[in-house]
Amino acid sequence: MSENNVVKGSFRDKVATVDQKGKRIWMFPHKPGGKLYTARTLVTVLYLIVFFGLPFVKVHDHPVFLINILERRFILFGQIFWPQDFFIFALGMVVFIVFVALFTVVFGRVFCGWACPQTIFMEMVFRKIEYWIDGDGAEQKLLKNSPWTVDKTIKRVTKWVAFWIVSFLIANTFLAYIIGVEELKKMIYEPFSKNLGTFISLSVFTTVFFFVYLWMREQICTVICPYGRMQGVLLDRDSIIVAYDYKRGEARGKFRKNEDRTIGDCIDCAQCVKVCPTGIDIRNGTQLECVNCTACIDACNKMMDAVGLPTGLIRYASENNIAQTKPWQFTWRMKAYSLVMCLLLGILVWLLSTRTDVGITLLRTPGQLYQEQPNHQMSNLYNYKLLNKTFKDKEVTLKPENFVGTIKLVGENRLIIPKDGYATGAMFIYLNDDEIKNRKTKLEIGVYEEGVKISTINTSFLGPFKDK
């Protein structure tokens, strides 16, 4: 970046929302507008429809998404997952982290500006409510510094109530993702005292959301969220970011009508600073506070149109695009991340496709040795637990695979696993004496559903010592 582009002062030594004494500087961004803001609004509408509507979408009378941490039961895309499938979630988180890294290397913080829940709700929901009640940024600042009057009190109370209602709605939606919308409806109509604990938890979460969007605001992005600091490691000179074209814009100078402009295109109107929700000057270059919300792009384009200069002085670009006037390139670093991402996605797809509908645990009963039986047979007692990962009842049968013997259930004639549940019990495995060659004999048991083998159980049979 050229020296002309660096504003006097050590802007990189402090956060834009904190003064030299460490006191917070409140942001009053002007209301943005433009093509990109309109596009973000459309994305937000779709986002909110999905977020608030998804708990009501069902497959086979069950929610598409359910993250029931209390009962350790999860439903994703209509498929039920149990703690036994946790390794799939762990791999999914690894894939997500690699995806975030890849996405940041290529596109910078586009996720922050267009899809992050904090930005979506703060800038596109709560901020819009604030503009509607308190007015634009300049009006908000005057209102904050003005004495308490009837008008100010009405506006403050109205905004707080509106913020609280939206926060309560968000908290209820998150609760619906945890317990299901039907259970949530049931709690609403039940006596208050019966769900006191749930209501207290809901009130706490509502208060947290209310506090975040009323007071914390951009501090979540600039101070608390680590993603802004991560971008310093992940970004390179080929990453796409919201950037100021300093080669075209410098040196800056005020616009004068009918002037033969021999300086840069930046007319130093500071509109890009006024609309920034984190208070930075994008002309100083990439900063950790920038969430790529594109408000500065719309503001700059509007001013360029007004003075008859080409738009795009602030735009999506890489440092090399601007410094060297080079086209965007898919670098080796991006290729490496993409390769790792594809491999992880392939493994995740394979794990999901090979995942069985029945989880099986078979263990010898603790403290039990072998039992001698008539007709030169011996038996071992086992405990089994069968988990049904689907929404319909299943009946399975167990058959010997690598041995000649008999499997007998204790107290049951059929192995029926209820939908979305599990079956437990005990069973005996009988072996002829001549099948037992060692102290422990490895056994393979096939699990069949409607004549089709769905899994294999590996266990061992405990027998007496044999003289060699």
VOKESE-167542 format. One record per residue: residue in three letters; x, y, z of N, C-alpha, C in turn. Coordinates in steps of 0.2 Angstrom, whole numbers, plus 5000, padded with zeros to 4 digits. Layout:
BEGIN
ALAXYZXYZXYZ/...
***
This chain:
BEGIN
MET500449945000500050005000500450065000/SER500350114996500750174996500650215002/GLU501250265003501250305009500650355009/ASN500450375003499950425003499250395006/ASN499250325006498550295008498550285015/VAL499050295019499050285026498850355030/VAL498350345033498050405037498550425043/LYS498650485044499050505050498750475056/GLY499250445060499050405067499150335066/SER499150305072499350235072498650195072/PHE498350195067497650155067497750085068/ARG498250055066498349985067498549965074/ASP498650015079498849995086498249995090/LYS497650005088497050005092496449985088/VAL495949965092495349955089494950015088/ALA494550015082494250075080493750105085/THR493450055089492850065094493150085101/VAL493750095102494050105108494550165108/ASP494450215112494850275112495550265116/GLN495950315116496550305119496550295127/LYS496050305130495950295137495650225138/GLY495450195133495150125134494450125134/LYS494150185133493350195134493050175127/ARG492550145127492150125121491950185117/ILE492050185111491750235106491150205103/TRP490550235104489950205102489850225094/MET489650175090489550175083488850195081/PHE488850245077488150265074488250265067/PRO488250205064488350205056487750235053/HIS487850265047487250295043486950235040/LYS486350235038485950185035486250175028/PRO486450115026486750095020486250085014/GLY486350095008485950075003486250064996/GLY486050024992486350014986486249944984/LYS486549924978486349854975486549804980/LEU487149804983487449754987487049754994/TYR486749804996486349805002485649775001/THR485449784995484849754992484949674992/ALA485449654989485649584989485749554995/ARG486049595000486049565007485449555010/THR484949605009484249605012483949545009/LEU483949525003483649465000483949405003/VAL484649405004484949345007484649335014/THR484549395018484349395025483649365025/VAL483249385020482549365020482549285019/LEU482949255015482949185014483249155020/TYR483749185023484049155029483549155035/LEU483149205036482649205041482149155040/ILE481949145034481349105032481649035034/VAL482249015032482548945034482648945041/PHE482848995045483048985052482348975056/PHE481849025055481249015059480848965056/GLY480848945050480448895047480648815048/LEU481248805048481548745048481248695054/PRO481148725060480948675065480248655064/PHE479848685059479148665057479148615052/VAL479748605048479748555043479948485046/LYS479548435043479548365046479648315040/VAL479948265042480048205038479848145042/HIS479348105039479048055043478848075050/ASP478548135051478248155057478848175062/HIS479448185059479948205064480348265061/PRO480548305065480948365062481548355058/VAL481648395053482248385049482848395053/PHE482848445057483448455062483148455069/LEU483548425073483448415080484148405084/ILE484348455088484948445092484748445099/ASN484548385101484348365108484948345112/ILE485248395115485848375119485648345125/LEU485148365128484848335134484748255134/GLU484448235128484348165127484848135123/ARG485348175121485948145116485648115110/ARG485148155107484848125101484848185096/PHE485148165090485148225085484848195078/ILE484548245075484248225069484448275064/LEU484748255059485048295053484848275047/PHE484448325043484248305036483748245037/GLY483448235042482948185043483248115045/GLN483948115046484248055049484448065056/ILE484248005060484348015067485047985069/PHE485448025073486048005075486048005083/TRP486447955085486547945092487247955094/PRO487447955101488147965103488647915100/GLN488347855098488847805094489047835088/ASP488747885085488947915079489347985080/PHE489547995086489948055087490548065083/PHE490848015081491448025077491248055070/ILE490648045068490448075061490348155062/PHE490148165068490048245070490748275071/ALA491248235074491848265075492248275068/LEU492148225063492448235056492048295053/GLY491448295054491048355051491248425053/MET491448425060491748485062492448505059/VAL492848455058493448455055493348485048/VAL492948455044492748475037492548545037/PHE492148565042491848635043492448685044/ILE492948665048493448715050493948725044/VAL494048665040494448665034494048715029/PHE493448705029493048745024493048815025/VAL493048835032493148905034493748935032/ALA494348895033494948915031495048925024/LEU494748875020494848875012494448935010/PHE493848945013493449005011493749065012/THR494049075018494349135020494949145015/VAL495349095014495949105009495749135002/VAL495149105000494949124993494549194993/PHE494049194998493549244998493549295004/GLY494049285008494149335014493549325019/ARG493249375021492749375027492049375024/VAL491949355018491249355015490749325019/PHE490949265023490449235027490249285033/CYS490749325035490549375041490049425038/GLY490049445032489649495030488949475027/TRP488949415025488349395022487949335025/ALA488349295029487949235032488049225039/CYS488549265043488649255050487949275054/PRO487749235058487149255062487149315066/GLN487749335068487849395072487749455067/THR488049455061487949505057487249505054/ILE486949455052486249455050485849485054/PHE485849465061485349485065485449555067/MET486149575068486349645071486149695065/GLU486449685059486449735054485749735050/MET485449675049484949665045484249665048/VAL484249655055483649645059483649705064/PHE484049695069484049745075484249815072/ARG484749825068484849885066484349925062/LYS483949885058483449905054482849935059/ILE482749895064482249915069482449985072/GLU483149995073483450055076483350115072/TYR483450095065483350155060482650175060/TRP482250125061481450145060481250185066/ILE481550165072481350205078481750265080/ASP482350255079482850315081483050355076/GLY482950335070483250375064483850355062/ASP484150395057484850375054485350385059/GLY486050375057486550375062486650445066/ALA486650495062486650565065486150575070/GLU485550555068484950565073485050525079/GLN485250465078485450425084485950455089/LYS486450485086486950515090486650575094/LEU486250615091485950665094485450645099/LEU485150595098484650565103485050535109/LYS485550505108485950475114486250535118/ASN486450595115486750645119486250695122/SER485650685120485050735122484850715129/PRO484550765132484250745139483650705138/TRP483450675144482850625144482250675144/THR481850665138481250695137480750645136/VAL480150665135479550615134479650575127/ASP479850615122480050585116480550535116/LYS481150555120481650505120481450445124/THR481150455129480850395133480450345129/ILE480050375125479550335121479950295116/LYS480450325113480850295108481250235111/ARG481550255117482050205121481650145123/VAL481050155126480650105128480350055122/THR480150095117479950055111480450015108/LYS481050045108481650005105481849945109/TRP481849955116481949905120481449845120/VAL480849865120480349815120480349775113/ALA480449815107480549775101481149725101/PHE481749755104482349715104482149645108/TRP481849655114481649605118481249555115/ILE480749575111480249525108480649485103/VAL481049525099481449485094481949435097/SER482249455102482749415106482349355109/PHE481749365111481349305114481149255109/LEU480949285103480849245097481449205095/ILE482049235095482649195093482749145098/ALA482649155104482749105110482349045109/ASN481649065108481149005107481348965101/THR481548995096481748955090482348915091/PHE482848935095483348895097483148835101/LEU482648845106482348795110482048745106/ALA481648765100481348725096481848675092/TYR482448705091482948655088483148605093/ILE483148615099483348575104482848525106/ILE482248545108481748495110481148475105/GLY481148515099480648505094480048555095/VAL479748575090479248625090478648595093/GLU478448525093477848505096477948505104/GLU478548485106478648495113478648565116/LEU478848615112478848685113478148705114/LYS477648685109476948705109476648675116/LYS476848615117476548585123476748625129/MET477348645130477548685136477148755136/ILE477048785130476648845130475948835133/TYR475648785132474948775134474948745141/GLU475448715143475448685150475548735156/PRO475348715162475348765167476148795168/PHE476148855170476848895170477248855175/SER476948835181477448805186477748735184/LYS477448705179477648635177478348645173/ASN478448705170479048715166479448775168/LEU479448785174479748835177480548845175/GLY480848785176481548785174481648805167/THR481248775162481348795155481248865154/PHE480748895157480548965157481149005159/ILE481448985165482049025167482649025162/SER482748965160483248955155483148995148/LEU482548995146482349035140482349115142/SER482249135148482349205150483049225150/VAL483449175152484149195152484449205145/PHE484249155141484549155134484249225130/THR483649235132483349295129483749365131/THR483849365138484249415140484949425137/VAL485249365136485949365133485849395126/PHE485349375122485349395115485149475115/PHE484749495120484549565121485149605122/PHE485549585127486149615129486649625123/VAL486749565119487249565113487049615108/TYR486349625106486149665101486049735103/LEU485949745110485749815112486449845114/TRP486849815117487449845120488149815117/MET488249755116488849725114488949745106/ARG488449725102488449745095489149725092/GLU489449775089490049755084490649735089/GLN490549735095491149715100491149635099/ILE490649605098490649535097491149515091/CYS491149555085491549545080492249565081/THR492349625084493049655084493449635090/VAL493049605096493449595102493349515104/ILE492749495103492649425106492749375100/CYS492549375094492549325089493349325087/PRO493549265087494249255085494349255077/TYR493849255074493949245066494249305063/GLY494149365066494449425063495249425064/ARG495449395069496249385070496449325066/MET496049275065496249215061496449245054/GLN496049295052496149315045496749335043/GLY497149365048497849385047498249325045/VAL498149265048498549215046498349175039/LEU497649185038497349145032497449185026/LEU497349255026497349295020498049295017/ASP498049305011498649315007498549375002/ARG498949384998498849444993498449424987/ASP498249364987497749344982497049334984/SER496949334991496249334994495849384992/ILE495249374990494749424988494449454995/ILE494549524995494249555001493949624998/VAL493649655003493349725002493949775002/ALA494149804996494749834996494649904993/TYR495049954995495050024992495650024986/ASP495450044980495950044975496350114976/TYR496950104980497350164982497750194976/LYS497850144971498150174965497750224961/ARG497150204961496650254957496450304961/GLY496350294968496050344972496550404975/GLU497150384976497650434978497950474973/ALA498150534974498050574981497350594981/ARG497050604987496350624988496250694988/GLY495650714986495550784986494850794985/LYS494550854988493850864987493650884980/PHE493050864979492750864972492550944971/ARG492750964965492451034963492151034956/LYS491551054956491151054950491551084944/ASN491551054938491851084932492651084933/GLU492951054938493651054939493951004934/ASP494551014931494950964928495350924933/ARG495050874935495350834940496050794938/THR496550814941497250784940497450744946/ILE497050744951497250704957496850634957/GLY496850594962496550534962495750544962/ASP495450484961494650484961494350494968/CYS494750474973494450484980494250554982/ILE493650574983493450644984493450654991/ASP493750614995493750625003493150645006/CYS492550605004491950625007491850585013/ALA492250535015492150495021491450455022/GLN491150455016490450415017490650345018/CYS491150315016491350245017491450235025/VAL491750285028491850285035491150285039/LYS490750335037490050345040489650285040/VAL489650245035489150185035489450125038/CYS490150125040490450065042490250045049/PRO489949985050489649975057490249965062/THR490849955060491349945065491850005065/GLY491650055062491950125062492650125059/ILE492850085055493550085052493550135045/ASP494150145043494150185037494550135032/ILE494150105027494350055023494950075018/ARG495050145018495550165014496250155017/ASN496250135024496850115027497050045026/GLY496650005022496849935020496449885024/THR496649825024496249775027496449775035/GLN495849775039495949775046495449725049/LEU495649705055495349645058494549665059/GLU494449725060493749745061493249745055/CYS493549735049493149735043492849675043/VAL492149675042491749605042491549595034/ASN491749635030491549635023490849635022/CYS490549685025489849695024489649735018/THR490149765015490049795008489649865009/ALA489549885015489149955015489550005012/CYS490250005013490650055010490650055003/ILE490649995000490649984992489950024990/ASP489450014993488850044990488850124991/ALA489150144997489150214999489650244994/CYS490250214992490750244987490450244980/ASN490150194978489850194972489250244971/LYS488950264976488450314976488750384975/MET489250394978489650454977489950464971/MET490250404968490550414962490050424956/ASP489450394957488950414952488750484952/ALA488750514958488450574959488950634956/VAL489650614956490150664954490350644947/GLY490050594944490250574937490850534936/LEU491150504941491750464941491550384941/PRO492050344938491850274937491750244944/THR491350194945491250164951491750104952/GLY491750074958492250024959492850044962/LEU492850104965493450134969493550084975/ILE493050064978493050014983492649954981/ARG492949904981492649844977492949774980/TYR492649724978492949654980493549644975/ALA494149634978494749634974495249604979/SER495849574976496349554980496949614980/GLU497449604984497949654984498349654978/ASN498449594975498849594969498449614963/ASN497749614963497349644958497449714958/ILE497549754964497649824964498349844963/ALA498749814967499449834967499849814960/GLN499649764957500049734951499549734945/THR498949754946498449754941498449684937/LYS498449634942498449564939497749534940/PRO497549494936496949454936496949404942/TRP496349384945496349344951496649274948/GLN497049234953497349174951497149124957/PHE497049064954496949004959497648974961/THR497849004967498548984969498648914972/TRP499248894972499448824975499148814982/ARG499148874986498848864993498048854992/MET497748884988497048874987496948804985/LYS497348774980497248714977497348654983/ALA497848674987498048624993497448624998/TYR497148675000496548675004495948645000/SER495848654994495348624990495448544990/LEU496048524989496148454989496048414996/VAL496248455001496148425008495348425009/MET495048475007494248485008493948425004/CYS494148414998493848364994493948294997/LEU494548285000494648215003494248205010/LEU494148255014493748255020493048245018/LEU492848285013492148275011491948205008/GLY492448175005492348105002492348055008/ILE492748065013492748025019492048025023/LEU491848095023491248105027490648075023/VAL490648085017490048045013490147975013/TRP490747945013490747875014490547845020/LEU490647885026490447865032489747865033/LEU489447925030488647925030488347875026/SER488647855020488347805016488347735019/THR488947725022489047655025488747645032/ARG488447705035488147695042487547655042/THR487547605046487047555047486447585051/ASP485847565049485247585053485147555060/VAL485547505061485547475068486247475071/GLY486247505077486847505081486847445086/ILE487447405086487447345090487947335095/THR487847315101488347305106488247235109/LEU488747195109488647125112489247115116/LEU489147095123489647085127489547025132/ARG490046985133489946935138489646955145/THR489246925148488946945154489546945159/PRO489647005163490247005167490146955173/GLY490746925175490746875181490446805179/GLN490346795172490046735170490646695166/LEU490746625168491146585164490746545159/TYR491046495157490646455152490246405156/GLN489646385153489246335156489246265152/GLU489346215156489346145152488546125151/GLN488446105145487746085143487746015141/PRO487145985141487045915138487345905131/ASN487345845129487545835122488245865120/HIS488745865124489345885123489445955120/GLN489045995123489046075122489146115128/MET489446175126489546225131489246295129/SER489046335134488746395132489046455136/ASN488946515133489146575136488546625136/LEU488546665141487946705142488146775140/TYR487746815136487946875133487346925134/ASN487546995135487047045135487147085129/TYR486547105126486547135120486147205120/LYS486347245116485947315116485947335108/LEU485347335106485247355099484847425098/LEU485147465094484947535094484647545087/ASN484047565086483647575080483747655078/LYS484147665073484247735071483747765065/THR483147725065482647745060482047765064/PHE481547785060480847805062480347745061/LYS480547685060480047635060480347565063/ASP479947525066480147465070480547425065/LYS481047385068481447345064481447275068/GLU481447225064481547155067482147125063/VAL482647105068483247075065483347005068/THR483746965065483946895067484746885067/LEU484946845072485646835073485846765070/LYS486346755066486546695063487246685064/PRO487446625066488246605066488546615059/GLU489146645059489446655053490046605052/ASN490546605057491146565056491146505061/PHE490546485063490546425068489946395067/VAL489946335070489346285070489046295077/GLY488446325078488246325085487546355085/THR487246375090486546395091486546465095/ILE486146505093486046565097485346565099/LYS485246575106484546575109484446635113/LEU483946675112483746725116483446705123/VAL483546745128483246735135482646775135/GLY482046735136481446765137481146795131/GLU481446795125481146825119481146775113/ASN480746775109480746735103480946775096/ARG480846835097481046885091481446945093/LEU481846965089482247025091481847085087/ILE481447125091481147185088481347245091/ILE481647295087481847355090481447405088/PRO481147445093480647495092480947555088/LYS480547585084480747645081481047695085/ASP481647725083481947785087482047765094/GLY482247695095482347675102482847615102/TYR482847575107483347525107483047465111/ALA483347405110483147345113483747315117/THR483647285123484147255127483847185129/GLY484347145131484247085133484847035134/ALA484646975135485246925136485146865131/MET485646835129485646775125486146725126/PHE486046665125486546615125486846595118/ILE487446575118487746545112488046485114/TYR487846425110487946365111488446335106/LEU489046305109489546275104489646205106/ASN489746165101490046095102490746095105/ASP490846045109491546045112492046045107/ASP491946005101492546005096492646075093/GLU492146125093492246185091492746235095/ILE492846215101493246255106493946225106/LYS494346265103495046245102495546285107/ASN495346345109495746385113495346415119/ARG495646445124495346475129494746525127/LYS494946565122494446605119494446595112/THR493846585109493746565102493346625099/LYS493646655094493346715090492746695086/LEU492246735087491546715084491346775080/GLU491046765074490746815070490046795069/ILE489546845071488846835071488546885066/GLY488146855061487846905056487246925058/VAL487046995057486447025059486047035052/TYR485447005052485047005046484347035047/GLU484147075042483547105042483147085035/GLU482647055036482247025030482746985025/GLY483146945028483546905024484146935022/VAL484247005023484847035020485347055026/LYS485947035025486447045030486647125031/ILE486547155037486647225037487247235042/SER487547185045488047205050488347135052/THR488947135055489347085058489547095065/ILE489447055069489647065076490247015077/ASN490847045080491347005082491447005090/THR491446945092491446935099491946865101/SER491946845107492346785109491946745113/PHE492146675113491846625117492346605122/LEU492146605128492546585133492446505135/GLY493046465134492946395136493446375140/PRO493546305142494046285146494746275143/PHE495246275147495946265144495946195141/LYS496246195135496346125131497046105132/ASP497246045133497946015133498146015126/LYS498746035124498946035117499345975116/
***
